[in-house]
Amino acid sequence: MDVIAWVGLPFASLINNYAIIALPLARQSFSLVRLGSERNRHMLPVRITLTITEGSLNGEEYYFHESAQWVLGRSPDCDIALPMDLLHRDISRHHCAFEINPPTVRVHDLNSLNGTYVNGEKIGRRPDPLSQGSSDHERGTRELRHGDLVRVGDTAIRIGVDVLGLVPMTSG
């Protein structure tokens, strides 16, 4: 039998195999994810983190506990807005979008000229008007996992998918 410890939470309990967590004085909601074996699944809060590891915004972190869609590009109306300078000219004004629905994260290339890369693989770019039909490559959508690296131009974003609140302990 697994022993579970609640870490850093004022109140938590299990009701019908769902983790119920109360955070007094905090108005922060959490998405819950189902983990564990088929016979013993629990819902746990999940945090999605986008960390910029390279580029002009190096060190910036964005945290998500609920569904969101964030756009990255050079336009000032982007959620992650990169400078409109010569250094970033290979990044489109609206380059890619992160669709966040914890625990799932997807990136969509928004028909950028130079494409979006996930772990070194180009996933999308502006379609060639001379080609027939569209391939998955041209659609430019990829589901992301913990540790994946998304790159647009010289900017790199590391994806974090963290389950919060529970730490497995060995019974001794």
N, CA, C and O atoms as a DFTB+ gen file, in Angstrom:
688 C
 N C O
     1  1       0.838      -1.174       0.000
     2  2       0.000       0.000       0.000
     3  2       0.885       1.241       0.000
     4  3       1.844       1.317       0.768
     5  1       0.571       2.215      -0.858
     6  2       1.331       3.453      -0.923
     7  2       0.908       4.374       0.208
     8  3      -0.273       4.466       0.544
     9  1       1.886       5.053       0.789
    10  2       1.611       6.055       1.798
    11  2       1.829       7.410       1.147
    12  3       2.861       7.638       0.515
    13  1       0.870       8.305       1.295
    14  2       0.944       9.622       0.670
    15  2       1.036      10.675       1.764
    16  3       0.277      10.622       2.731
    17  1       1.956      11.635       1.631
    18  2       2.066      12.744       2.569
    19  2       1.631      14.020       1.873
    20  3       1.989      14.252       0.718
    21  1       0.882      14.826       2.545
    22  2       0.461      16.122       2.013
    23  2       1.524      17.130       2.398
    24  3       1.852      17.262       3.577
    25  1       2.058      17.831       1.441
    26  2       3.173      18.738       1.687
    27  2       2.711      20.181       1.535
    28  3       2.175      20.561       0.495
    29  1       2.918      20.973       2.565
    30  2       2.675      22.400       2.496
    31  2       1.228      22.814       2.320
    32  3       0.968      23.945       1.909
    33  1       0.289      21.951       2.614
    34  2      -1.118      22.313       2.450
    35  2      -1.795      22.320       3.805
    36  3      -1.639      21.369       4.570
    37  1      -2.556      23.386       4.129
    38  2      -3.206      23.475       5.425
    39  2      -4.252      22.392       5.653
    40  3      -4.398      21.905       6.775
    41  1      -4.975      22.009       4.619
    42  2      -6.009      20.989       4.774
    43  2      -6.131      20.210       3.480
    44  3      -6.177      20.800       2.401
    45  1      -6.182      18.915       3.574
    46  2      -6.382      18.092       2.390
    47  2      -6.970      16.769       2.829
    48  3      -6.675      16.274       3.917
    49  1      -7.805      16.199       1.976
    50  2      -8.362      14.888       2.273
    51  2      -8.741      14.207       0.975
    52  3      -8.782      14.832      -0.085
    53  1      -9.013      12.931       1.074
    54  2      -9.461      12.161      -0.078
    55  2     -10.919      11.793       0.114
    56  3     -11.292      11.210       1.132
    57  1     -11.740      12.135      -0.863
    58  2     -13.152      11.771      -0.843
    59  2     -13.458      11.116      -2.175
    60  3     -13.282      11.733      -3.226
    61  1     -13.912       9.875      -2.144
    62  2     -14.230       9.127      -3.359
    63  2     -13.084       9.164      -4.371
    64  3     -13.310       9.367      -5.564
    65  1     -11.859       8.967      -3.891
    66  2     -10.654       8.928      -4.716
    67  2     -10.322      10.249      -5.403
    68  3      -9.604      10.251      -6.403
    69  1     -10.819      11.358      -4.898
    70  2     -10.448      12.675      -5.406
    71  2      -9.733      13.426      -4.297
    72  3     -10.145      13.376      -3.138
    73  1      -8.670      14.117      -4.651
    74  2      -7.961      14.928      -3.672
    75  2      -8.720      16.234      -3.497
    76  3      -8.921      16.974      -4.459
    77  1      -9.135      16.512      -2.289
    78  2      -9.836      17.751      -1.966
    79  2      -8.863      18.606      -1.174
    80  3      -8.398      18.201      -0.108
    81  1      -8.560      19.777      -1.687
    82  2      -7.540      20.618      -1.072
    83  2      -8.138      21.980      -0.771
    84  3      -8.701      22.624      -1.656
    85  1      -8.018      22.423       0.475
    86  2      -8.497      23.746       0.870
    87  2      -7.293      24.621       1.179
    88  3      -6.413      24.239       1.949
    89  1      -7.267      25.782       0.577
    90  2      -6.180      26.727       0.800
    91  2      -6.765      28.004       1.400
    92  3      -7.159      28.900       0.653
    93  1      -6.834      28.111       2.744
    94  2      -7.419      29.302       3.347
    95  2      -6.609      30.544       3.001
    96  3      -5.394      30.472       2.815
    97  1      -7.283      31.670       2.916
    98  2      -6.693      32.973       2.623
    99  2      -6.087      33.055       1.236
   100  3      -5.448      34.053       0.902
   101  1      -6.267      32.056       0.444
   102  2      -5.744      32.099      -0.924
   103  2      -6.895      31.869      -1.877
   104  3      -7.664      30.921      -1.712
   105  1      -7.019      32.719      -2.862
   106  2      -8.071      32.548      -3.856
   107  2      -7.439      32.031      -5.128
   108  3      -7.509      32.660      -6.183
   109  1      -6.832      30.893      -5.006
   110  2      -6.132      30.312      -6.129
   111  2      -6.761      28.956      -6.415
   112  3      -6.872      28.112      -5.526
   113  1      -7.168      28.758      -7.655
   114  2      -7.766      27.477      -7.996
   115  2      -6.724      26.601      -8.661
   116  3      -5.747      27.087      -9.230
   117  1      -6.948      25.316      -8.577
   118  2      -6.031      24.364      -9.166
   119  2      -6.797      23.426     -10.070
   120  3      -7.931      23.049      -9.776
   121  1      -6.175      23.050     -11.168
   122  2      -6.725      21.981     -11.978
   123  2      -6.302      20.674     -11.331
   124  3      -5.276      20.605     -10.655
   125  1      -7.095      19.650     -11.542
   126  2      -6.782      18.363     -10.942
   127  2      -6.488      17.354     -12.030
   128  3      -7.134      17.341     -13.077
   129  1      -5.506      16.507     -11.771
   130  2      -5.115      15.493     -12.737
   131  2      -5.247      14.129     -12.078
   132  3      -4.985      13.978     -10.885
   133  1      -5.647      13.153     -12.849
   134  2      -5.820      11.801     -12.344
   135  2      -4.495      11.052     -12.526
   136  3      -3.971      10.957     -13.636
   137  1      -3.970      10.529     -11.429
   138  2      -2.704       9.794     -11.461
   139  2      -2.867       8.455     -10.759
   140  3      -3.876       8.198     -10.103
   141  1      -1.857       7.610     -10.908
   142  2      -1.828       6.359     -10.173
   143  2      -2.245       5.177     -11.012
   144  3      -2.453       5.287     -12.220
   145  1      -2.361       4.058     -10.357
   146  2      -2.729       2.835     -11.042
   147  2      -4.220       2.846     -11.352
   148  3      -4.955       3.701     -10.861
   149  1      -4.654       1.911     -12.155
   150  2      -6.066       1.816     -12.519
   151  2      -6.952       1.629     -11.294
   152  3      -8.070       2.142     -11.257
   153  1      -6.465       0.900     -10.289
   154  2      -7.292       0.636      -9.120
   155  2      -7.211       1.744      -8.076
   156  3      -8.062       1.823      -7.191
   157  1      -6.191       2.603      -8.172
   158  2      -6.009       3.629      -7.152
   159  2      -5.622       4.945      -7.820
   160  3      -4.450       5.322      -7.832
   161  1      -6.611       5.638      -8.372
   162  2      -6.340       6.909      -9.046
   163  2      -6.813       8.057      -8.162
   164  3      -7.862       7.983      -7.522
   165  1      -6.019       9.108      -8.145
   166  2      -6.359      10.296      -7.375
   167  2      -6.225      11.517      -8.282
   168  3      -5.454      11.509      -9.242
   169  1      -6.984      12.562      -7.967
   170  2      -6.895      13.819      -8.697
   171  2      -5.955      14.736      -7.930
   172  3      -6.126      14.949      -6.730
   173  1      -4.960      15.281      -8.627
   174  2      -3.964      16.137      -8.003
   175  2      -3.874      17.466      -8.730
   176  3      -4.076      17.515      -9.944
   177  1      -3.571      18.562      -8.007
   178  2      -3.423      19.852      -8.671
   179  2      -2.177      19.881      -9.537
   180  3      -1.152      19.295      -9.189
   181  1      -2.274      20.574     -10.683
   182  2      -1.177      20.635     -11.646
   183  2      -0.850      22.092     -11.945
   184  3      -1.746      22.928     -12.062
   185  1       0.440      22.389     -12.068
   186  2       0.901      23.711     -12.482
   187  2       1.704      23.547     -13.766
   188  3       2.602      22.709     -13.850
   189  1       1.368      24.357     -14.759
   190  2       2.124      24.411     -16.005
   191  2       3.034      25.632     -15.918
   192  3       2.587      26.718     -15.548
   193  1       4.312      25.453     -16.260
   194  2       5.274      26.550     -16.234
   195  2       5.912      26.683     -17.610
   196  3       6.374      25.698     -18.185
   197  1       5.935      27.909     -18.136
   198  2       6.702      28.232     -19.335
   199  2       7.878      29.076     -18.865
   200  3       7.688      30.177     -18.347
   201  1       9.105      28.560     -19.043
   202  2      10.308      29.258     -18.601
   203  2      11.144      29.618     -19.809
   204  3      11.527      28.740     -20.583
   205  1      11.430      30.888     -19.980
   206  2      12.273      31.320     -21.095
   207  2      13.721      31.105     -20.684
   208  3      14.203      31.704     -19.723
   209  1      14.414      30.235     -21.430
   210  2      15.778      29.844     -21.074
   211  2      16.838      30.484     -21.968
   212  3      18.022      30.464     -21.631
   213  1      16.429      31.047     -23.095
   214  2      17.363      31.726     -23.996
   215  2      16.644      32.880     -24.663
   216  3      15.435      32.824     -24.889
   217  1      17.393      33.927     -24.978
   218  2      16.820      35.061     -25.684
   219  2      16.714      36.288     -24.799
   220  3      17.182      36.287     -23.661
   221  1      16.093      37.337     -25.330
   222  2      16.036      38.621     -24.632
   223  2      15.190      38.587     -23.362
   224  3      15.366      39.446     -22.498
   225  1      14.286      37.632     -23.223
   226  2      13.457      37.506     -22.016
   227  2      13.954      36.389     -21.096
   228  3      13.200      35.898     -20.256
   229  1      15.218      35.985     -21.249
   230  2      15.802      34.897     -20.468
   231  2      15.505      35.063     -18.978
   232  3      15.726      36.130     -18.405
   233  1      15.003      33.993     -18.363
   234  2      14.697      33.998     -16.940
   235  2      13.240      34.274     -16.615
   236  3      12.815      34.038     -15.484
   237  1      12.458      34.769     -17.570
   238  2      11.038      35.012     -17.331
   239  2      10.314      33.678     -17.165
   240  3      10.609      32.715     -17.874
   241  1       9.365      33.623     -16.224
   242  2       8.565      32.421     -16.005
   243  2       7.092      32.790     -15.970
   244  3       6.709      33.829     -15.432
   245  1       6.274      31.923     -16.551
   246  2       4.832      32.125     -16.593
   247  2       4.190      30.865     -16.026
   248  3       4.489      29.756     -16.469
   249  1       3.289      31.041     -15.024
   250  2       2.664      29.919     -14.333
   251  2       1.175      29.866     -14.660
   252  3       0.503      30.893     -14.748
   253  1       0.679      28.645     -14.836
   254  2      -0.730      28.436     -15.166
   255  2      -1.294      27.305     -14.317
   256  3      -0.714      26.222     -14.231
   257  1      -2.438      27.578     -13.691
   258  2      -3.160      26.553     -12.926
   259  2      -4.482      26.225     -13.589
   260  3      -5.110      25.215     -13.273
   261  1      -4.905      27.082     -14.513
   262  2      -6.179      26.916     -15.201
   263  2      -5.966      27.041     -16.702
   264  3      -4.876      27.392     -17.154
   265  1      -6.998      26.757     -17.463
   266  2      -6.931      26.834     -18.920
   267  2      -6.618      28.256     -19.372
   268  3      -7.101      29.235     -18.803
   269  1      -5.790      28.337     -20.419
   270  2      -5.415      29.643     -20.976
   271  2      -4.869      29.422     -22.380
   272  3      -4.463      28.316     -22.737
   273  1      -4.866      30.477     -23.156
   274  2      -4.198      30.459     -24.458
   275  2      -3.342      31.712     -24.524
   276  3      -3.852      32.828     -24.428
   277  1      -2.028      31.521     -24.690
   278  2      -1.090      32.630     -24.737
   279  2      -0.383      32.630     -26.073
   280  3       0.027      31.584     -26.577
   281  1      -0.244      33.824     -26.644
   282  2       0.408      33.988     -27.940
   283  2       1.781      34.608     -27.722
   284  3       1.944      35.530     -26.923
   285  1       2.775      34.079     -28.455
   286  2       4.133      34.601     -28.432
   287  2       4.427      35.222     -29.785
   288  3       4.106      34.639     -30.821
   289  1       5.029      36.386     -29.785
   290  2       5.411      37.049     -31.029
   291  2       5.964      38.433     -30.758
   292  3       6.184      38.806     -29.606
   293  1       6.192      39.204     -31.830
   294  2       6.757      40.543     -31.715
   295  2       5.710      41.642     -31.555
   296  3       6.066      42.779     -31.245
   297  1       4.451      41.338     -31.755
   298  2       3.406      42.342     -31.639
   299  2       3.201      42.713     -30.169
   300  3       3.246      41.840     -29.302
   301  1       2.977      44.000     -29.881
   302  2       2.761      44.402     -28.493
   303  2       1.501      43.789     -27.864
   304  3       1.372      43.777     -26.640
   305  1       0.570      43.282     -28.685
   306  2      -0.633      42.672     -28.118
   307  2      -0.444      41.189     -27.782
   308  3      -1.394      40.539     -27.346
   309  1       0.756      40.644     -27.975
   310  2       1.034      39.247     -27.612
   311  2       1.174      39.126     -26.095
   312  3       1.585      40.067     -25.416
   313  1       0.824      37.953     -25.583
   314  2       0.976      37.691     -24.146
   315  2       2.444      37.616     -23.757
   316  3       2.833      38.097     -22.693
   317  1       3.259      37.013     -24.616
   318  2       4.713      37.021     -24.454
   319  2       5.238      37.823     -25.638
   320  3       5.430      37.288     -26.730
   321  1       5.469      39.121     -25.405
   322  2       5.843      40.037     -26.485
   323  2       7.355      40.214     -26.536
   324  3       7.978      40.680     -25.582
   325  1       7.925      39.832     -27.666
   326  2       9.356      40.019     -27.905
   327  2       9.566      41.364     -28.584
   328  3       8.645      41.885     -29.213
   329  1      10.756      41.933     -28.469
   330  2      11.003      43.249     -29.064
   331  2      10.849      43.248     -30.586
   332  3      11.125      42.248     -31.249
   333  1      10.407      44.380     -31.124
   334  2      10.290      44.577     -32.578
   335  2      11.594      45.197     -33.070
   336  3      11.612      46.349     -33.504
   337  1      12.690      44.432     -33.002
   338  2      13.974      44.949     -33.447
   339  2      14.606      43.997     -34.460
   340  3      14.043      42.942     -34.753
   341  1      15.758      44.358     -34.990
   342  2      16.421      43.533     -36.007
   343  2      16.836      42.168     -35.476
   344  3      16.840      41.190     -36.224
   345  1      17.184      42.089     -34.197
   346  2      17.594      40.823     -33.602
   347  2      16.462      39.784     -33.656
   348  3      16.729      38.585     -33.740
   349  1      15.208      40.237     -33.608
   350  2      14.050      39.341     -33.582
   351  2      13.274      39.332     -34.899
   352  3      12.113      38.924     -34.925
   353  1      13.889      39.769     -35.976
   354  2      13.187      39.863     -37.260
   355  2      12.758      38.504     -37.820
   356  3      11.886      38.446     -38.688
   357  1      13.359      37.406     -37.335
   358  2      12.957      36.074     -37.804
   359  2      11.760      35.508     -37.034
   360  3      11.340      34.377     -37.277
   361  1      11.216      36.296     -36.107
   362  2      10.031      35.897     -35.341
   363  2       8.850      36.705     -35.858
   364  3       8.935      37.928     -35.973
   365  1       7.754      36.030     -36.169
   366  2       6.563      36.701     -36.692
   367  2       5.883      37.528     -35.609
   368  3       6.118      37.324     -34.418
   369  1       5.031      38.470     -36.040
   370  2       4.310      39.300     -35.070
   371  2       3.437      38.441     -34.159
   372  3       3.387      38.678     -32.952
   373  1       2.757      37.458     -34.714
   374  2       2.004      36.451     -33.945
   375  2       2.571      35.103     -34.382
   376  3       2.084      34.510     -35.345
   377  1       3.578      34.621     -33.695
   378  2       4.369      33.480     -34.152
   379  2       3.739      32.132     -33.778
   380  3       3.520      31.283     -34.643
   381  1       3.453      31.943     -32.490
   382  2       2.869      30.662     -32.052
   383  2       1.980      30.910     -30.844
   384  3       2.074      31.945     -30.184
   385  1       1.105      29.927     -30.566
   386  2       0.199      30.017     -29.420
   387  2       0.364      28.787     -28.550
   388  3       0.486      27.669     -29.051
   389  1       0.368      29.002     -27.242
   390  2       0.382      27.907     -26.276
   391  2      -1.043      27.727     -25.777
   392  3      -1.630      28.650     -25.213
   393  1      -1.600      26.536     -25.986
   394  2      -2.926      26.185     -25.487
   395  2      -2.713      25.365     -24.225
   396  3      -2.191      24.251     -24.272
   397  1      -3.121      25.928     -23.103
   398  2      -2.859      25.320     -21.802
   399  2      -4.179      24.898     -21.190
   400  3      -5.085      25.708     -20.991
   401  1      -4.265      23.615     -20.898
   402  2      -5.431      23.041     -20.235
   403  2      -4.892      21.949     -19.317
   404  3      -4.929      20.767     -19.660
   405  1      -4.379      22.357     -18.126
   406  2      -3.654      21.410     -17.273
   407  2      -4.382      20.081     -17.119
   408  3      -5.585      20.063     -16.859
   409  1      -3.673      18.979     -17.275
   410  2      -2.231      18.819     -17.402
   411  2      -1.720      18.860     -18.846
   412  3      -0.550      18.557     -19.079
   413  1      -2.549      19.219     -19.809
   414  2      -2.163      19.207     -21.221
   415  2      -1.674      20.582     -21.661
   416  3      -2.237      21.609     -21.284
   417  1      -0.607      20.580     -22.471
   418  2      -0.081      21.801     -23.087
   419  2       0.163      21.495     -24.552
   420  3       0.760      20.471     -24.886
   421  1      -0.300      22.383     -25.432
   422  2      -0.032      22.247     -26.870
   423  2       0.553      23.551     -27.371
   424  3       0.294      24.616     -26.812
   425  1       1.349      23.461     -28.434
   426  2       1.837      24.654     -29.113
   427  2       1.353      24.584     -30.551
   428  3       1.406      23.530     -31.186
   429  1       0.874      25.728     -31.064
   430  2       0.405      25.832     -32.442
   431  2       1.245      26.890     -33.139
   432  3       1.361      28.013     -32.649
   433  1       1.827      26.544     -34.270
   434  2       2.484      27.555     -35.088
   435  2       1.378      28.341     -35.789
   436  3       0.451      27.745     -36.338
   437  1       1.464      29.669     -35.777
   438  2       0.419      30.524     -36.343
   439  2       0.807      30.989     -37.746
   440  3       0.766      32.180     -38.055
   441  1       1.186      30.018     -38.594
   442  2       1.606      30.307     -39.974
   443  2       2.767      31.285     -40.020
   444  3       2.796      32.199     -40.845
   445  1       3.736      31.079     -39.111
   446  2       4.919      31.937     -39.082
   447  2       5.775      31.675     -40.316
   448  3       5.708      30.601     -40.914
   449  1       6.562      32.646     -40.682
   450  2       7.429      32.510     -41.850
   451  2       8.541      31.490     -41.612
   452  3       8.852      30.698     -42.502
   453  1       9.143      31.502     -40.417
   454  2      10.311      30.654     -40.140
   455  2      10.016      29.415     -39.314
   456  3      10.924      28.619     -39.073
   457  1       8.793      29.223     -38.876
   458  2       8.419      27.993     -38.185
   459  2       8.692      28.020     -36.691
   460  3       9.392      28.890     -36.171
   461  1       8.116      27.040     -36.029
   462  2       8.273      26.804     -34.599
   463  2       8.917      25.443     -34.435
   464  3       8.571      24.503     -35.150
   465  1       9.858      25.326     -33.495
   466  2      10.588      24.079     -33.285
   467  2      10.282      23.524     -31.905
   468  3      10.225      24.271     -30.928
   469  1      10.082      22.202     -31.824
   470  2       9.923      21.504     -30.553
   471  2      11.012      20.452     -30.483
   472  3      11.067      19.538     -31.307
   473  1      11.884      20.593     -29.484
   474  2      13.019      19.679     -29.306
   475  2      13.824      19.538     -30.599
   476  3      14.261      18.440     -30.943
   477  1      14.017      20.639     -31.308
   478  2      14.830      20.662     -32.523
   479  2      14.098      20.289     -33.803
   480  3      14.676      20.388     -34.886
   481  1      12.845      19.865     -33.710
   482  2      12.074      19.464     -34.891
   483  2      11.093      20.571     -35.281
   484  3      10.308      21.041     -34.458
   485  1      11.152      20.976     -36.546
   486  2      10.238      22.015     -37.030
   487  2       8.834      21.431     -37.103
   488  3       8.616      20.393     -37.729
   489  1       7.866      22.115     -36.447
   490  2       6.498      21.594     -36.428
   491  2       5.551      22.384     -37.306
   492  3       4.440      21.925     -37.569
   493  1       5.948      23.540     -37.760
   494  2       5.026      24.311     -38.587
   495  2       5.660      25.570     -39.125
   496  3       6.687      26.041     -38.637
   497  1       5.016      26.099     -40.144
   498  2       5.405      27.364     -40.754
   499  2       4.310      27.749     -41.724
   500  3       3.346      27.009     -41.917
   501  1       4.464      28.903     -42.328
   502  2       3.489      29.371     -43.306
   503  2       3.432      28.361     -44.452
   504  3       4.475      27.985     -44.986
   505  1       2.225      27.911     -44.842
   506  2       2.116      26.918     -45.924
   507  2       2.620      27.473     -47.259
   508  3       2.498      28.663     -47.551
   509  1       3.181      26.583     -48.041
   510  2       3.624      26.935     -49.391
   511  2       2.390      27.016     -50.282
   512  3       1.662      26.031     -50.407
   513  1       2.133      28.177     -50.910
   514  2       0.921      28.310     -51.723
   515  2       0.917      27.401     -52.949
   516  3      -0.140      27.187     -53.544
   517  1       2.067      26.862     -53.342
   518  2       2.143      25.994     -54.515
   519  2       1.899      24.525     -54.193
   520  3       1.694      23.718     -55.100
   521  1       1.919      24.163     -52.885
   522  2       1.721      22.754     -52.531
   523  2       0.238      22.419     -52.495
   524  3      -0.600      23.289     -52.257
   525  1      -0.075      21.163     -52.730
   526  2      -1.452      20.670     -52.705
   527  2      -1.758      20.114     -51.321
   528  3      -0.982      19.317     -50.793
   529  1      -2.881      20.522     -50.722
   530  2      -3.288      19.983     -49.420
   531  2      -2.407      20.526     -48.315
   532  3      -1.577      21.408     -48.533
   533  1      -2.604      19.983     -47.126
   534  2      -1.761      20.382     -46.001
   535  2      -1.378      19.148     -45.211
   536  3      -2.192      18.250     -44.998
   537  1      -0.144      19.117     -44.785
   538  2       0.354      17.993     -43.998
   539  2       0.303      18.356     -42.522
   540  3       0.033      19.507     -42.179
   541  1       0.563      17.378     -41.634
   542  2       0.639      17.654     -40.203
   543  2       1.741      18.667     -39.926
   544  3       1.617      19.500     -39.029
   545  1       2.828      18.591     -40.708
   546  2       3.945      19.513     -40.532
   547  2       3.477      20.945     -40.750
   548  3       3.854      21.843     -39.998
   549  1       2.656      21.164     -41.777
   550  2       2.189      22.514     -42.069
   551  2       1.152      22.984     -41.067
   552  3       1.052      24.184     -40.810
   553  1       0.373      22.068     -40.490
   554  2      -0.618      22.464     -39.489
   555  2       0.066      22.977     -38.238
   556  3      -0.456      23.863     -37.561
   557  1       1.227      22.427     -37.925
   558  2       2.061      22.954     -36.853
   559  2       1.500      22.893     -35.458
   560  3       1.573      23.882     -34.729
   561  1       0.945      21.775     -35.061
   562  2       0.447      21.601     -33.698
   563  2       1.183      20.439     -33.057
   564  3       1.395      19.402     -33.685
   565  1       1.569      20.619     -31.805
   566  2       2.275      19.552     -31.086
   567  2       1.874      19.583     -29.627
   568  3       1.855      20.642     -29.000
   569  1       1.554      18.411     -29.084
   570  2       1.323      18.298     -27.648
   571  2       2.686      18.257     -26.967
   572  3       3.603      17.578     -27.429
   573  1       2.806      18.988     -25.869
   574  2       4.089      19.114     -25.183
   575  2       4.084      18.325     -23.885
   576  3       3.036      18.079     -23.288
   577  1       5.280      17.934     -23.463
   578  2       5.470      17.185     -22.218
   579  2       6.464      17.920     -21.339
   580  3       7.158      18.830     -21.793
   581  1       6.526      17.524     -20.094
   582  2       7.471      18.107     -19.151
   583  2       8.889      18.011     -19.714
   584  3       9.331      16.936     -20.120
   585  1       9.588      19.126     -19.736
   586  2      10.969      19.156     -20.207
   587  2      11.141      19.501     -21.669
   588  3      12.264      19.753     -22.105
   589  1      10.047      19.520     -22.457
   590  2      10.168      19.869     -23.881
   591  2      10.680      21.298     -24.029
   592  3      10.450      22.147     -23.168
   593  1      11.380      21.548     -25.139
   594  2      11.932      22.858     -25.435
   595  2      11.324      23.365     -26.735
   596  3      11.468      22.741     -27.786
   597  1      10.644      24.505     -26.652
   598  2      10.048      25.153     -27.823
   599  2      10.963      26.310     -28.202
   600  3      11.360      27.099     -27.344
   601  1      11.302      26.413     -29.499
   602  2      12.200      27.466     -29.954
   603  2      11.570      28.236     -31.101
   604  3      11.059      27.656     -32.059
   605  1      11.618      29.568     -30.981
   606  2      11.243      30.474     -32.057
   607  2      12.392      31.477     -32.167
   608  3      12.663      32.222     -31.226
   609  1      13.059      31.490     -33.310
   610  2      14.234      32.347     -33.456
   611  2      15.263      32.005     -32.400
   612  3      15.604      30.837     -32.216
   613  1      15.771      33.036     -31.690
   614  2      16.772      32.788     -30.646
   615  2      16.145      32.635     -29.260
   616  3      16.861      32.581     -28.260
   617  1      14.821      32.565     -29.194
   618  2      14.110      32.431     -27.923
   619  2      13.738      30.972     -27.693
   620  3      13.153      30.328     -28.565
   621  1      14.081      30.449     -26.507
   622  2      13.758      29.066     -26.140
   623  2      12.896      29.068     -24.893
   624  3      13.156      29.812     -23.948
   625  1      11.863      28.227     -24.895
   626  2      10.923      28.123     -23.783
   627  2      10.880      26.673     -23.318
   628  3      10.553      25.777     -24.097
   629  1      11.213      26.440     -22.041
   630  2      11.164      25.104     -21.436
   631  2       9.790      24.917     -20.801
   632  3       9.287      25.801     -20.107
   633  1       9.187      23.742     -21.051
   634  2       7.851      23.422     -20.537
   635  2       7.986      22.630     -19.235
   636  3       8.751      21.669     -19.155
   637  1       7.236      23.048     -18.227
   638  2       7.183      22.322     -16.966
   639  2       5.753      21.906     -16.671
   640  3       4.834      22.720     -16.759
   641  1       5.563      20.641     -16.320
   642  2       4.255      20.129     -15.904
   643  2       4.480      19.519     -14.526
   644  3       5.040      18.429     -14.403
   645  1       4.039      20.230     -13.493
   646  2       4.326      19.824     -12.122
   647  2       3.047      19.477     -11.381
   648  3       2.088      20.249     -11.378
   649  1       3.042      18.303     -10.750
   650  2       1.942      17.891      -9.889
   651  2       2.254      18.433      -8.498
   652  3       3.334      18.196      -7.956
   653  1       1.301      19.158      -7.929
   654  2       1.533      19.843      -6.655
   655  2       0.868      19.125      -5.492
   656  3      -0.174      18.492      -5.658
   657  1       1.469      19.224      -4.324
   658  2       0.791      18.851      -3.105
   659  2       1.066      17.496      -2.511
   660  3       0.965      17.341      -1.294
   661  1       1.408      16.505      -3.307
   662  2       1.606      15.167      -2.767
   663  2       3.016      14.684      -3.034
   664  3       3.575      14.908      -4.108
   665  1       3.578      14.022      -2.047
   666  2       4.894      13.421      -2.211
   667  2       4.786      11.974      -1.749
   668  3       4.399      11.719      -0.609
   669  1       5.126      11.009      -2.630
   670  2       5.082       9.607      -2.189
   671  2       6.158       9.356      -1.130
   672  3       7.296       9.802      -1.274
   673  1       5.795       8.652      -0.084
   674  2       6.753       8.292       0.968
   675  2       6.819       6.781       1.057
   676  3       5.813       6.094       0.875
   677  1       7.984       6.274       1.330
   678  2       8.123       4.828       1.523
   679  2       7.732       4.488       2.957
   680  3       8.098       5.193       3.897
   681  1       7.004       3.427       3.107
   682  2       6.634       3.021       4.462
   683  2       7.751       2.143       4.999
   684  3       8.253       1.258       4.307
   685  1       8.124       2.397       6.222
   686  2       9.277       1.684       6.721
   687  2       9.019       1.081       7.983
   688  3       9.900       0.433       8.549
